[in-house]
Amino acid sequence: MADSEDALTIRAVAERLMKSYPQVDAGLVHSSVQTAYEELRYARVRAYLPVLMERRAQDLLPSDE
């Protein structure tokens, strides 16, 4: 059950980031979200997982500067 919830979370975070960063390749967005998930997958408090994943994935994406 947790795996399917995690898959939905990964997909939702990736979709939000692709809308926020349309200039970045979708594959790069997906890999950054997956990396963020792998780093946070054993977090005890699961309620904040989407927010933490999105912030970490944003850190991994190239900046516009």
trRosetta pair geometry for C-beta under 8 A, 3 or more apart (Angstrom, degrees):
i j d omega theta_ij theta_ji phi_ij phi_ji
1 4 6.2 -58 -157 34 34 105
1 5 6.6 30 150 -14 66 108
2 5 5.5 -57 -150 40 37 113
2 6 6.1 40 152 -22 69 106
3 6 5.6 -53 -146 36 31 113
3 7 6.4 34 153 -22 64 103
4 7 5.5 -47 -146 33 35 114
4 8 6.6 36 153 -17 63 102
5 8 5.7 -54 -151 36 33 111
5 9 6.4 35 149 -20 65 106
6 9 5.4 -53 -148 36 34 114
6 10 6.3 37 153 -21 66 103
6 37 6.9 107 -177 -158 106 126
6 41 7.1 38 -138 -131 142 95
6 49 8.0 -71 -117 146 78 153
7 10 5.7 -49 -146 34 31 113
7 11 6.4 31 154 -17 63 106
8 11 5.7 -55 -147 38 31 111
8 12 6.2 30 155 -19 66 108
9 12 5.8 -56 -145 37 29 110
9 13 6.3 26 158 -16 65 107
9 37 7.7 136 101 -109 108 116
9 49 6.1 5 -174 111 156 117
9 50 5.3 -128 -155 -83 103 91
9 53 7.0 107 149 25 109 158
10 13 6.1 -58 -147 38 26 107
10 14 6.2 26 156 -18 63 111
10 33 5.7 123 -159 142 77 118
10 34 6.8 46 -150 -87 127 63
10 37 5.5 -11 -96 -68 106 150
10 53 7.6 -108 -102 173 58 157
11 14 5.8 -58 -147 38 28 111
11 15 6.3 29 156 -20 64 107
12 15 5.8 -54 -148 35 29 111
12 16 6.5 29 155 -18 63 105
12 50 6.7 -26 91 -131 121 125
13 16 5.8 -54 -150 36 32 110
13 17 6.3 26 155 -14 65 109
13 33 5.2 153 103 -138 113 123
13 36 7.7 -119 140 80 153 137
13 50 5.8 -165 -71 -151 107 78
13 53 5.1 -51 -116 108 166 120
13 54 5.0 -143 -145 -76 105 84
13 57 6.5 126 153 10 120 153
14 17 5.9 -59 -146 41 30 108
14 18 6.2 31 156 -22 65 107
14 29 5.7 116 -152 134 81 104
14 30 5.4 32 -133 -98 135 65
14 33 4.6 -95 -76 -4 86 167
15 18 5.8 -53 -145 34 30 111
15 19 6.6 28 155 -16 62 104
16 19 5.9 -60 -156 37 31 109
16 20 6.3 22 151 -13 67 111
16 54 6.5 -25 86 -119 133 127
17 20 5.5 -58 -142 43 36 109
17 21 5.7 -11 170 23 73 110
17 24 8.0 -48 150 68 96 135
17 29 5.0 169 108 -156 118 115
17 32 7.6 -138 154 80 164 120
17 33 6.6 -165 21 -65 148 114
17 54 6.6 -171 -62 -140 104 84
17 57 5.9 -73 -83 117 157 131
17 58 7.0 -152 -120 -75 114 76
17 61 7.3 -176 -174 -52 124 149
18 21 6.6 -70 -125 63 24 76
18 22 6.9 63 168 -95 61 54
18 24 7.7 -126 -119 73 56 95
18 26 5.9 23 -116 -115 124 83
18 29 5.2 131 -75 120 80 173
19 22 7.0 2 -150 -62 25 88
21 24 4.1 3 145 16 117 120
21 29 6.5 168 75 -91 122 118
21 61 6.0 -72 -114 177 172 156
23 64 7.8 77 64 -100 146 97
24 28 5.5 -106 170 78 99 123
24 29 5.7 113 111 -56 117 97
24 61 5.7 -23 -122 -158 163 118
24 62 6.8 166 -110 44 111 91
25 28 4.4 86 70 5 94 106
25 29 7.1 -163 95 -8 50 83
26 29 5.5 -52 -150 35 37 113
26 30 6.3 36 153 -18 68 105
27 30 5.7 -53 -146 38 31 110
27 31 6.3 27 156 -16 66 107
28 31 5.8 -54 -143 38 31 108
28 32 6.3 30 157 -18 65 106
28 61 6.8 105 137 -122 109 81
28 62 7.8 -18 161 1 150 97
29 32 6.0 -58 -149 37 28 108
29 33 6.4 26 154 -17 64 108
29 57 7.4 57 -162 170 63 123
29 61 6.9 17 -100 -97 66 121
30 33 5.8 -56 -147 38 31 110
30 34 6.2 31 155 -19 65 108
31 34 5.5 -52 -144 38 33 113
31 35 6.3 37 154 -21 65 104
32 35 5.6 -50 -146 35 32 113
32 36 6.4 35 152 -20 63 104
32 57 4.3 109 131 -154 100 81
32 58 8.0 120 147 -44 138 19
32 60 3.9 172 -140 92 108 126
32 61 5.4 -26 -77 -60 174 77
33 36 5.6 -52 -148 36 32 113
33 37 6.3 36 151 -21 64 104
33 53 6.4 51 -152 165 74 110
33 54 8.0 0 -115 -96 92 49
33 57 4.7 12 -84 -107 56 146
34 37 5.6 -51 -148 35 32 114
34 38 6.4 34 153 -21 64 103
35 38 5.7 -53 -149 34 32 112
35 39 6.5 29 154 -17 64 106
35 56 7.7 -138 104 134 86 112
35 57 7.3 135 62 -103 89 74
35 60 6.0 129 74 -106 136 168
36 39 5.8 -58 -152 37 31 111
36 40 6.2 -3 161 8 66 117
36 52 7.6 173 175 125 110 71
36 53 4.4 119 128 -152 123 68
36 54 7.6 135 145 -41 165 15
36 56 3.8 144 -127 91 108 116
36 57 4.3 -75 -23 -56 146 81
36 60 6.8 -136 -54 0 97 136
37 40 6.3 -80 -142 53 26 90
37 41 5.7 52 161 -67 69 95
37 53 5.7 26 -73 -125 66 125
38 41 5.9 -20 -132 -15 25 119
39 56 6.4 -148 66 177 138 159
40 43 5.0 -4 -179 -31 80 119
40 49 6.1 153 134 -138 125 81
40 52 5.5 154 -128 114 157 124
40 53 5.9 -133 50 -77 146 80
40 56 6.8 -180 -30 6 127 157
43 46 6.5 141 92 -85 98 51
43 48 7.4 -104 148 72 149 92
43 49 5.9 173 58 -89 138 91
43 52 7.1 117 -74 64 165 159
45 48 5.5 31 116 20 108 105
45 49 7.9 -172 108 -42 61 78
46 49 5.1 -18 -162 -21 56 124
48 51 5.3 -60 -167 47 70 112
48 52 5.4 66 137 -22 92 109
49 52 5.9 -63 -140 43 27 107
49 53 5.9 29 162 -21 66 110
50 53 5.8 -57 -143 37 27 111
50 54 6.3 26 159 -20 64 107
51 54 5.9 -55 -148 35 28 109
51 55 6.5 25 156 -15 63 107
52 55 5.9 -55 -146 38 31 109
52 56 6.2 26 157 -15 66 109
53 56 5.9 -60 -145 41 29 107
53 57 6.0 27 158 -19 66 110
54 57 5.8 -56 -143 38 28 110
54 58 6.4 33 155 -23 63 105
55 58 5.7 -53 -151 32 30 113
55 59 6.8 33 150 -21 62 102
56 59 5.6 -51 -156 30 36 115
56 60 6.7 31 149 -16 65 106
57 60 5.6 -58 -152 37 37 111
57 61 6.6 42 150 -28 67 102
58 61 5.7 -49 -148 25 35 113
